[in-house]
């Protein structure tokens, strides 16, 4: 498996974020393994898609990097704060963010790795009306009952 290296993560590290880890950081290696395991659990045949060039390896590296950076920053910045204000009222607080300390795929990550919905694979629909001309039916003309036209 091993699609992503620690140097890939460091190269994609956001500049305005915290300081990137060292390439030999043990926690970074563990996060990479966990992220790749989560991806392989979500898509068991992902290696076949990478080998057949259906899924670019660069996209997998990008998703793994995104997941690892989120997990790494969550592990080393345990406090989160929020502030809400409406009119003259305001509310704020600081809490420990336990949910960001683990590796997890977001909906965006899952969508980036999902198989493409190619129209050839799923078929197409023809919206044109059926213009087939059928044979004319035999038309029978019925006569009005005798005496019908003269009645009132």
N, C-alpha and C positions, 0 to 999 in steps of 0.2 A: 504494500500500500504506500506509505510514506511519500505523499505527493508534495508536501511543503517542508521547506527547511527553515531553521530559525532566521537565517539571513533574509528569506522572503518576507517574514513578519516584520523585521526591523526596517526593511526597505519601504514597506507600506505604512509604517507607523505615522500617525497624524502629527504634524509639526507643532500644533498648538496644544497638544495633549501632554500627558506626563512624559518623563524621560524614557526612551525605549530601553528595554532590558539588554543585557549582554547576550551574545549569541550562545554562550555556554550555560545560561541560566537554566537550572533544572526545572523550575516551574514552567518556563516557556516550552520546553520539550514535552512536559506532561500535558499542557493545554493543547499542543499540536496533536498529540496522540488521541486525546479525548475528542477533539473536534473532528478528526478524520474518522474515528470510530462512530461518532454520532451520524456523520454523513453516510457511512457505509451501512449503518443500521436503517436509515431512512430509505436509501437506494442500494439494495444488496447487489445489483448488477452494474454498479457505477464503473467498476474497473473495465468491464467489457465495453461500455460506452466510450470510455477514454481511449481504450486500445483501438476501437474501430473509428476513432476521430469524430464520432457523433457529438461528443462533449469535449470542448477544448480543455486541456489541462490547466491553462492559464485561468479559466473561470473557476475551476476547483481551488486553485491556489488562492485566488482572490477571496472566495467565500471562507476558506479555512482561516485566512489572515484576519478577515473581519470578525469572525467568531472568537479567535484567540485574543485579539486586541480588546474586544468587549470584556472577555473573561479576565484578562490580565489587569485591565484598569479597574474592574470591579473588585478584584481581590486586593488591590493595593490602595484603593480609595473607599474604605468601608462606610464612610459617612456621606449621606446625601441630604440635601436641604431643599425645601420648597417654600414658595411664598405666593399667596393668593391675595388679591386685593380687589374689592368692589366698592366703588364710591369711597365713603369715609372709613370703611371697615377693611382690616387686613388680617391675614392669618399666616403663620409661618411655622416651620419646625425643622428639626434635624433628626434623622433616624439612620439606623444601620441598614444598608441595603443588602440583605442576605440573598436576594434573588439573582444578583448580578455576579455572584462569586462562582458560578458554575458554568460550564460550557453548554450552550443551548443554541439550537438553530431557530432563527426567526422565520416568519412567513416569507420575507424577502429572500433569505438564504435558500429556503426550500424551493421557491419559484425559480431562482437562478439556476438550480441544478436539475429541475424537472425536465423530463423529455419534451422535446418540442412537439407541438401539435401541427404536424405537417398536413396539408390538405390532401396529399396523395395517400397518406396513411389512413385518414379517416373518411375519405370520399368527398364528393361534391354533390351539390343538389342543382338540378337544372330547373330554372324558374320559368322557362319558355312554355307556353301552352302547347298542348298536343294538337298539331295541325293535320292529323291524318284525315283523309277524306273517305267516308264510308259510301257504300253502294246506296243509291236512293231506295227508299222504301216504297212499296206499292201503295198508291193512294186510292182509297175507295170513296166515291161520292154517294152520299145517302140522299135520297129524295125525301122531301117533306111528305108527311102523310096526306093522302088525298083529302081535299076539302079543308085543309088547315089554313090556307091563305085567305079564304073567303069568310072565315069566322071572325066575329067580334066579341 
